[in-house]
């Protein structure tokens, strides 16, 4: 990914939108971007096919822009997720 597509360093919402948009472009599926209620976000996308190694590496890089990420599955499908923590208030503590 080029400097044009590097993750933003802005607020949680901006980071979550970037992750969601990048996952959409890479997977062809619109991810669900949910507000966690505390200023953070959770981004989830369903896995419908296993990508080639280049796309898989790009997806991992995008997920790594979150504060946490992972993979899950249930009896019906697999999914990828990333979480973006809320920004600390000015001064750096809650």
Secondary structure, DSSP 8 states (H G I E B T S, - for coil): --GGGS---S-HHHHHHHHHHHHHHHHSS--EEEE-SSS-EEEEEEE-S---HHHHHHHHHHHTTSSEEEEEE-SS-EEEEEEE-----TTS--
